[in-house]
Amino acid sequence: MELIERYIYAVTRRLPQSQREDVEKELRGLIADMLDERMGEGEVSDSHIEDVLLELGDPRQLARQYGGKNKYIIGPVLFDPYISVLKITLISIVIAMSVVFGIKVAIDPIHIIDHFVSFIVSIIMVIPQGVGWITLVFGSVEYFGGINEQKFNVQKTWKLADLPALPDTKRQIKRTEPIASIVFLVLLAFIFTSQYFGIFVFKNGEFSTVIPFLNKETIITSLPAIIFILGLAVLKEALKLVYERWTKKLVLYTILINAVSLAVVIIMMTMSSFWNPNFMLELSQVHEISIGSGAYKTIETIWNISTRWIVIMLIIGLVWDMISGVIKIRKVA
């Protein structure tokens, strides 16, 4: 009976989520009828099941018959994860930009019309870019990642041994994990590129300025690297949604992506110019703290420790993401 379950899984996994339940019921009925025709009142054996499944043929071809389409940029295997990532990313972009808009209005309510116009223009410019990048990522996975089975595998003679194993619940990846990570990454992108990532300074109850944590010039010059790293991170989380469980291939992808990200993060964040070199000077001037005083040295120590630990925690997070996948694979191997 496991062969039947694997066959049904091999067909339905290639269909949109909305079709899977109906197709699964239809396939179960069809297989049961075919077995009844062969056996009548006799007992069903493994050889009879194998004959019926071989008669039904390649699950890929059967899935295409149910799907009704053979040409696509993003096929049915990836379509649901693609839509999920697209929705999550776009919602996160709107939320992040709304937060920035709210901050601008709170700081400078007089020019609320200008802020609103800027908000609308930014939405119009950023959302198509988000759609384009997500589509490019999934289209690349479809074309180069072996997912497009029509291109790579149709000519291959199908055998029962080609049926995929049923999903192992111990390796399952909760959808909430990659979804939460994508939301965090989008918000992180806006934080890094926002002029409001720093300490807000108010004088006489009114907003005065922001002392940035990061060096603006370095962020501008490093923007391609930042986008590259965040793009890789989103790709990694998208692959988790695609595979839905930890596999050796997914662990390998995670290790490669995290290794590249780790190298770039270490290079960027250990640069002396990454953090605002004038942070302590600006802070001391605003709060009238004498350079070299006890208060100044205490704040400077906190600043140095904080920036160091941010780098350490990022490194630990990337390394742990690699290790956790390997552990889950070994536990059920």
C-alpha positions as semicolon CSV with decimal commas, in nm:
position;residue;x (nm);y (nm);z (nm)
1;M;0,000;0,000;0,000
2;E;0,295;0,232;0,050
3;L;0,356;0,228;-0,327
4;I;0,003;0,362;-0,382
5;E;0,061;0,643;-0,131
6;R;0,395;0,730;-0,291
7;Y;0,240;0,732;-0,638
8;I;-0,047;0,960;-0,533
9;Y;0,202;1,189;-0,357
10;A;0,422;1,197;-0,671
11;V;0,123;1,315;-0,876
12;T;-0,043;1,560;-0,637
13;R;0,279;1,735;-0,531
14;R;0,306;1,866;-0,888
15;L;-0,041;2,020;-0,881
16;P;-0,164;2,350;-0,736
17;Q;-0,279;2,324;-0,376
18;S;-0,642;2,384;-0,475
19;Q;-0,649;2,071;-0,694
20;R;-0,462;1,825;-0,476
21;E;-0,743;1,699;-0,255
22;D;-0,985;1,631;-0,544
23;V;-0,717;1,464;-0,756
24;E;-0,608;1,249;-0,461
25;K;-0,965;1,120;-0,412
26;E;-1,005;1,055;-0,784
27;L;-0,675;0,867;-0,804
28;R;-0,757;0,649;-0,504
29;G;-1,089;0,555;-0,663
30;L;-0,928;0,489;-1,000
31;I;-0,657;0,266;-0,853
32;A;-0,913;0,077;-0,642
33;D;-1,132;0,016;-0,951
34;M;-0,835;-0,106;-1,155
35;L;-0,734;-0,345;-0,877
36;D;-1,093;-0,476;-0,849
37;E;-1,103;-0,543;-1,223
38;R;-0,783;-0,745;-1,200
39;M;-0,851;-0,932;-0,878
40;G;-1,224;-0,958;-0,834
41;E;-1,274;-1,123;-0,493
42;G;-0,907;-1,225;-0,455
43;E;-0,643;-1,066;-0,233
44;V;-0,442;-0,774;-0,363
45;S;-0,068;-0,839;-0,379
46;D;0,230;-0,607;-0,429
47;S;0,276;-0,734;-0,783
48;H;-0,082;-0,639;-0,873
49;I;-0,032;-0,291;-0,731
50;E;0,290;-0,255;-0,929
51;D;0,114;-0,360;-1,251
52;V;-0,166;-0,105;-1,197
53;L;0,074;0,180;-1,120
54;L;0,289;0,094;-1,422
55;E;-0,026;0,095;-1,635
56;L;-0,114;0,444;-1,506
57;G;0,232;0,555;-1,610
58;D;0,471;0,834;-1,520
59;P;0,328;1,054;-1,239
60;R;0,473;1,359;-1,415
61;Q;0,269;1,294;-1,727
62;L;-0,044;1,220;-1,526
63;A;-0,001;1,543;-1,328
64;R;0,023;1,738;-1,654
65;Q;-0,304;1,586;-1,772
66;Y;-0,474;1,704;-1,455
67;G;-0,301;2,041;-1,469
68;G;-0,391;2,101;-1,833
69;K;-0,081;2,317;-1,902
70;N;0,264;2,222;-2,022
71;K;0,442;2,556;-2,062
72;Y;0,518;2,790;-1,776
73;I;0,783;3,012;-1,624
74;I;0,702;2,886;-1,275
75;G;0,551;2,538;-1,273
76;P;0,294;2,382;-1,040
77;V;0,559;2,240;-0,805
78;L;0,685;2,593;-0,729
79;F;0,373;2,797;-0,792
80;D;0,222;2,780;-0,441
81;P;0,554;2,861;-0,265
82;Y;0,608;3,140;-0,521
83;I;0,270;3,300;-0,446
84;S;0,330;3,262;-0,071
85;V;0,674;3,428;-0,084
86;L;0,538;3,701;-0,314
87;K;0,251;3,783;-0,078
88;I;0,475;3,777;0,229
89;T;0,738;3,999;0,067
90;L;0,491;4,255;-0,067
91;I;0,300;4,276;0,262
92;S;0,629;4,318;0,450
93;I;0,738;4,594;0,210
94;V;0,411;4,783;0,259
95;I;0,431;4,744;0,638
96;A;0,795;4,860;0,650
97;M;0,729;5,161;0,428
98;S;0,417;5,247;0,631
99;V;0,626;5,246;0,948
100;V;0,878;5,482;0,784
101;F;0,589;5,703;0,669
102;G;0,449;5,708;1,024
103;I;0,787;5,807;1,166
104;K;0,819;6,092;0,914
105;V;0,472;6,222;0,998
106;A;0,537;6,201;1,372
107;I;0,865;6,390;1,333
108;D;0,747;6,645;1,079
109;P;0,362;6,661;1,071
110;I;0,360;6,995;0,889
111;H;0,476;6,833;0,564
112;I;0,242;6,533;0,583
113;I;0,129;6,582;0,221
114;D;0,490;6,565;0,098
115;H;0,552;6,255;0,308
116;F;0,238;6,088;0,172
117;V;0,335;6,163;-0,190
118;S;0,682;6,023;-0,121
119;F;0,523;5,714;0,035
120;I;0,302;5,650;-0,271
121;V;0,592;5,704;-0,514
122;S;0,812;5,467;-0,314
123;I;0,538;5,201;-0,313
124;I;0,496;5,231;-0,691
125;M;0,873;5,199;-0,744
126;V;0,959;4,929;-0,490
127;I;0,671;4,681;-0,535
128;P;0,744;4,606;-0,905
129;Q;1,109;4,553;-0,809
130;G;1,004;4,308;-0,538
131;V;0,780;4,118;-0,779
132;G;1,058;4,111;-1,038
133;W;1,325;3,979;-0,801
134;I;1,100;3,709;-0,652
135;T;0,993;3,598;-1,000
136;L;1,354;3,593;-1,116
137;V;1,459;3,380;-0,817
138;F;1,181;3,124;-0,863
139;G;1,219;3,124;-1,240
140;S;1,590;3,047;-1,197
141;V;1,514;2,764;-0,954
142;E;1,255;2,628;-1,200
143;Y;1,495;2,639;-1,496
144;F;1,831;2,550;-1,341
145;G;1,727;2,355;-1,032
146;G;1,586;2,046;-1,201
147;I;1,229;2,137;-1,100
148;N;1,119;2,185;-1,459
149;E;1,068;1,814;-1,520
150;Q;0,924;1,866;-1,865
151;K;1,260;1,996;-1,983
152;F;1,490;1,753;-1,803
153;N;1,309;1,429;-1,734
154;V;1,026;1,354;-1,976
155;Q;1,238;1,139;-2,204
156;K;1,355;0,923;-1,917
157;T;1,180;0,584;-1,888
158;W;0,978;0,587;-1,569
159;K;1,009;0,309;-1,310
160;L;0,839;0,246;-0,976
161;A;1,177;0,300;-0,811
162;D;1,154;0,664;-0,925
163;L;0,862;0,731;-0,690
164;P;0,964;0,981;-0,420
165;A;0,953;0,879;-0,056
166;L;0,660;1,005;0,148
167;P;0,739;1,318;0,353
168;D;0,902;1,239;0,688
169;T;0,726;1,435;0,962
170;K;1,051;1,450;1,161
171;R;1,211;1,646;0,879
172;Q;0,914;1,872;0,812
173;I;0,979;2,246;0,810
174;K;0,700;2,452;0,964
175;R;0,579;2,709;0,714
176;T;0,579;2,973;0,985
177;E;0,960;2,954;1,015
178;P;1,057;3,064;0,659
179;I;0,762;3,305;0,648
180;A;0,877;3,480;0,968
181;S;1,234;3,488;0,834
182;I;1,128;3,653;0,507
183;V;0,930;3,920;0,695
184;F;1,233;3,984;0,917
185;L;1,468;4,007;0,617
186;V;1,247;4,261;0,437
187;L;1,221;4,472;0,751
188;L;1,598;4,441;0,798
189;A;1,655;4,570;0,445
190;F;1,453;4,884;0,521
191;I;1,631;4,930;0,854
192;F;1,973;4,920;0,691
193;T;1,877;5,164;0,419
194;S;1,671;5,396;0,642
195;Q;1,803;5,728;0,767
196;Y;1,613;5,664;1,092
197;F;1,822;5,368;1,212
198;G;1,985;5,534;1,509
199;I;1,918;5,729;1,826
200;F;1,642;5,992;1,803
201;V;1,733;6,322;1,965
202;F;1,463;6,557;2,093
203;K;1,508;6,911;2,223
204;N;1,236;7,091;2,416
205;G;0,995;6,810;2,331
206;E;1,053;6,844;1,956
207;F;1,248;6,621;1,720
208;S;1,598;6,750;1,650
209;T;1,805;6,487;1,469
210;V;1,902;6,121;1,444
211;I;2,246;5,993;1,541
212;P;2,292;5,703;1,296
213;F;2,440;5,372;1,407
214;L;2,583;5,304;1,061
215;N;2,817;5,495;0,835
216;K;2,593;5,637;0,560
217;E;2,871;5,650;0,301
218;T;2,970;5,289;0,360
219;I;2,608;5,173;0,341
220;I;2,561;5,350;0,007
221;T;2,877;5,197;-0,142
222;S;2,797;4,855;0,008
223;L;2,433;4,858;-0,103
224;P;2,485;4,602;-0,385
225;A;2,648;4,363;-0,136
226;I;2,367;4,416;0,116
227;I;2,100;4,349;-0,148
228;F;2,295;4,042;-0,263
229;I;2,312;3,899;0,090
230;L;1,946;3,968;0,164
231;G;1,851;3,819;-0,174
232;L;2,042;3,500;-0,094
233;A;1,873;3,483;0,245
234;V;1,527;3,518;0,088
235;L;1,623;3,248;-0,166
236;K;1,722;3,015;0,118
237;E;1,388;3,065;0,295
238;A;1,201;3,024;-0,035
239;L;1,376;2,690;-0,089
240;K;1,254;2,579;0,253
241;L;0,898;2,652;0,140
242;V;0,960;2,460;-0,183
243;Y;1,110;2,148;-0,026
244;E;0,886;2,162;0,284
245;R;1,123;1,927;0,469
246;W;1,494;1,894;0,535
247;T;1,673;1,696;0,265
248;K;2,042;1,650;0,191
249;K;2,005;1,878;-0,111
250;L;1,838;2,152;0,095
251;V;2,104;2,125;0,365
252;L;2,372;2,159;0,095
253;Y;2,201;2,469;-0,050
254;T;2,170;2,616;0,300
255;I;2,539;2,555;0,375
256;L;2,651;2,712;0,047
257;I;2,425;3,018;0,079
258;N;2,514;3,071;0,446
259;A;2,886;3,028;0,377
260;V;2,878;3,301;0,112
261;S;2,660;3,523;0,333
262;L;2,889;3,462;0,631
263;A;3,198;3,568;0,438
264;V;3,038;3,890;0,312
265;V;2,887;3,973;0,655
266;I;3,222;3,928;0,832
267;I;3,404;4,143;0,576
268;M;3,142;4,419;0,589
269;M;3,068;4,435;0,960
270;T;3,430;4,410;1,076
271;M;3,524;4,708;0,861
272;S;3,604;5,005;1,080
273;S;3,399;5,226;0,849
274;F;3,081;5,014;0,866
275;W;2,966;5,163;1,196
276;N;2,930;5,539;1,235
277;P;3,284;5,652;1,327
278;N;3,148;5,975;1,477
279;F;2,877;5,811;1,687
280;M;3,038;5,881;2,025
281;L;3,138;6,234;1,925
282;E;2,786;6,322;1,804
283;L;2,628;6,162;2,110
284;S;2,857;6,349;2,350
285;Q;2,786;6,680;2,179
286;V;2,409;6,634;2,190
287;H;2,399;6,528;2,554
288;E;2,690;6,750;2,657
289;I;2,908;6,465;2,784
290;S;3,274;6,551;2,829
291;I;3,511;6,335;2,626
292;G;3,716;6,118;2,862
293;S;3,470;6,147;3,151
294;G;3,338;5,841;3,335
295;A;3,000;5,865;3,163
296;Y;3,167;5,893;2,823
297;K;3,385;5,585;2,886
298;T;3,085;5,384;3,007
299;I;2,879;5,467;2,697
300;E;3,177;5,400;2,472
301;T;3,227;5,058;2,631
302;I;2,856;4,974;2,580
303;W;2,877;5,090;2,217
304;N;3,187;4,880;2,142
305;I;3,047;4,569;2,312
306;S;2,710;4,607;2,136
307;T;2,857;4,638;1,788
308;R;3,086;4,342;1,856
309;W;2,801;4,123;1,980
310;I;2,580;4,210;1,684
311;V;2,847;4,067;1,454
312;I;2,892;3,761;1,677
313;M;2,515;3,692;1,692
314;L;2,481;3,720;1,314
315;I;2,765;3,473;1,268
316;I;2,617;3,234;1,527
317;G;2,276;3,255;1,357
318;L;2,417;3,167;1,014
319;V;2,632;2,884;1,150
320;W;2,346;2,740;1,358
321;D;2,117;2,742;1,054
322;M;2,367;2,516;0,879
323;I;2,420;2,289;1,178
324;S;2,048;2,247;1,260
325;G;1,974;2,112;0,912
326;V;2,259;1,860;0,933
327;I;2,138;1,748;1,279
328;K;1,782;1,690;1,155
329;I;1,910;1,487;0,860
330;R;2,132;1,271;1,084
331;K;1,855;1,208;1,338
332;V;1,631;1,042;1,085
333;A;1,899;0,891;0,861
